[in-house]
């Protein structure tokens, strides 16, 4: 990948600083934006044959953008990822228009490639239970095993994101009947806590050989620092291989399973939206597609005339 010029790197740095300061964007978002826009600037530097400064950025036209998008697709970037990259580039250009008066008409008019609907990939209720119980067999240290079981139980039993589960503090335990979760976009929601989730956390704390501070993390690693999401991901990867479950059985799949199983049991979309902390009902409605897809699979497997003329 061609690196962006010094001038364009400076512009990108100023934009990211503004984004972080005014919008309080997360470090993950900032790094994703940095990666996408740096790749765009590097391509344009090679494509246009020179340093990409303000004049060159303002002179970018539709044909140049299509060349960039074609290059990214040829490199294996999917339509959904390319759409996110284009969104980052547009955000950069909006800042350029405000801060430097750059012409942004061509960039802002560019449309992202259409991405096919991607349904969440939950696992069955039996597989979810197996994941939780088998997770407890991965670690030799009893407290570590109990910790991992508690985390995975919260992912499935409360529909938490892994960042939300690992963001719990020692002062949050013993877990109350209802947890107050500050989720994505700083949206607050109330999540009922199942007795099995509360008991799993209690077991972990009972076996834990370390003293936790009230304002410190609830879940810690072997050295006493905050538990890394990668440790949970690795533990789940080991567990799913032992159970013969697909690679899509990740920590986030437990959250998908929570929502899908609630819907299958008769839960209404508005309630599930509130439990998941989705800003839009449209985001939650994707789970109806999962339910319909599973219904069609059952139909094709069971109906004597399925697949016949």
C-alpha positions, 0 to 999 in steps of 0.5 A, a space after each residue: 500500500 502506498 503511504 499518504 503524503 506528509 500534507 495529507 497525513 497532517 490533514 488526516 491527523 487534524 480531522 481525527 483529533 477533531 473527531 475524537 474531541 468533539 464527538 467523543 469517538 471510541 479508540 476503535 472507531 478512530 483506528 478504523 477511520 485512520 486505517 480506511 482514510 490512510 488507505 484511500 489517501 495512499 491509493 490516490 497518491 499512487 493513482 494521481 501520481 504525486 503528493 495528495 494535498 488540498 488541491 488534489 483532494 478537491 480535484 478528485 472526481 467520480 472516475 477516481 473514486 470508482 478506480 479506488 473502489 475497484 482497487 479495494 474490491 480487487 484486494 478482497 474488500 467486501 461490499 459492506 467493508 467498502 461501504 464503511 470505508 467510503 463512509 469514513 472518506 466522506 466524513 473526512 471530506 466533510 471536515 475538509 469542506 468546513 476546515 479548508 473549503 475543499 470541494 466535496 461534491 464528487 465524494 459526497 455524491 458517491 454511493 456505496 456498493 449494495 451489500 446483500 443482507 447478512 443474517 446473524 448466525 446464532 446457535 441452538 439453545 442446546 449448543 448455547 448450554 453446551 458452550 457454557 458448560 464446556 467453557 468451564 473445562 478449558 482452564 486448570 485454575 478453578 477461578 479462571 474456569 468460573 470466570 470464563 463461565 460467568 462471562 459467557 453466561 452473561 453474553 447469552 443470558 443477558 444479551 451483552 456485548 463482550 465489551 459490556 460484560 468486561 466493562 462491569 465493575 466489582 461494585 456491580 456484584 452481587 448482580 442486582 435483578 436488573 443491570 444498568 448497562 451503558 452500551 454503544 453510542 452511550 445509550 443506557 438500557 436496563 437488562 434483567 439478570 437471570 438467577 443462573 447469571 447471578 450465580 455464575 458471577 457469585 461462584 467466580 467471586 467465591 473462588 477468586 484468590 485476588 482482592 478486587 477494588 470496588 471501582 476496578 474491573 469485575 473480571 480480571 486476567 491471571 496477572 490481575 489486570 482487566 480481562 482481555 476480550 482476546 482471552 474470551 475469544 480464544 477460550 470460546 474458539 477452543 470450546 467450539 472446536 471441541 463441540 464441533 460448532 462453526 467458526 461463527 460461534 463467537 462471543 457476539 454469536 451468544 448475543 445473537 442467540 439470546 435475541 433469536 431464542 427470545 423471538 422464537 419463544 414469543 418475545 416482541 421486537 420492541 422488547 428485544 430492541 430495548 434489551 439489546 440497546 439498538 437505536 433503531 427497530 430496523 436493526 432488531 428486525 434482522 432477527 425475524 429473517 433468522 427465524 424465517 430462514 430457520 422455518 424454511 430449513 425445517 420445511 425443506 427438510 420435513 415436507 414430503 413435497 419440498 423441492 419437488 415440482 
